[in-house]
Amino acid sequence: MTVPVDHPTPAPEDPKPAADHEAEDDYSTRPGIEDRTLLLAGVVIAFIVLAFVGMFVLTALGGGTDYVPWGE
């Protein structure tokens, strides 16, 4: 099966091919992970705090504990 290699000349009103457009969504111009370190640190800290709060809530819902070492 053959494919013709000669393409007609595009009309001026036809849209340009993607390679001729300005690089609006180019990966080299997008911010990387090193530009979002504060956001990443905030998400990690929030996850750790959520895990500890979840442990306390689940302990309280499960009946708590009777072990109080400082109140003998």
C-alpha positions as CSV (number, residue, x, y, z in Angstrom):
1,M,0.0,0.0,0.0
2,T,1.4,3.4,-0.9
3,V,0.8,6.8,0.4
4,P,1.3,10.0,-1.7
5,V,4.1,12.1,-0.5
6,D,3.2,15.3,-2.3
7,H,0.9,17.5,-0.2
8,P,-1.1,20.4,-1.5
9,T,0.0,23.9,-0.4
10,P,-2.2,25.0,2.5
11,A,-4.4,28.0,2.0
12,P,-3.7,31.1,4.1
13,E,-6.9,30.7,6.0
14,D,-6.0,27.2,7.1
15,P,-4.7,26.8,10.7
16,K,-1.0,26.4,11.1
17,P,0.5,23.1,12.1
18,A,1.2,22.6,15.8
19,A,5.0,22.9,15.3
20,D,4.6,26.5,14.0
21,H,2.6,27.7,17.0
22,E,4.2,29.5,19.9
23,A,5.1,27.1,22.8
24,E,2.2,27.9,25.1
25,D,2.2,24.5,26.9
26,D,5.8,23.6,26.4
27,Y,7.1,21.3,29.1
28,S,10.4,23.2,29.3
29,T,8.6,26.4,30.4
30,R,6.3,24.7,33.0
31,P,7.3,25.0,36.7
32,G,8.9,21.8,38.1
33,I,8.8,20.2,41.5
34,E,11.7,22.4,42.7
35,D,9.5,25.4,42.1
36,R,6.8,23.9,44.3
37,T,8.8,22.8,47.4
38,L,6.6,24.8,49.8
39,L,3.5,23.2,48.5
40,L,5.0,19.8,48.7
41,A,6.2,20.4,52.2
42,G,2.8,21.6,53.2
43,V,1.1,18.6,51.8
44,V,3.5,16.2,53.6
45,I,3.1,18.0,56.9
46,A,-0.7,18.0,56.5
47,F,-0.7,14.3,55.8
48,I,1.4,13.6,59.0
49,V,-0.9,15.8,61.1
50,L,-3.9,14.0,59.7
51,A,-2.4,10.6,60.5
52,F,-1.8,11.5,64.1
53,V,-5.3,13.1,64.5
54,G,-6.7,10.0,63.0
55,M,-4.9,7.8,65.5
56,F,-6.3,9.8,68.4
57,V,-9.8,9.8,67.0
58,L,-9.8,6.1,66.3
59,T,-8.4,5.4,69.8
60,A,-11.2,7.6,71.4
61,L,-13.9,5.9,69.3
62,G,-12.5,2.5,70.3
63,G,-13.0,3.2,74.0
64,G,-9.7,4.9,74.7
65,T,-7.2,3.5,77.1
66,D,-7.0,3.1,80.9
67,Y,-3.2,3.4,81.0
68,V,-2.3,6.9,82.4
69,P,1.3,6.8,83.6
70,W,1.3,10.3,85.1
71,G,-1.9,9.9,87.1
72,E,-1.3,6.9,89.3
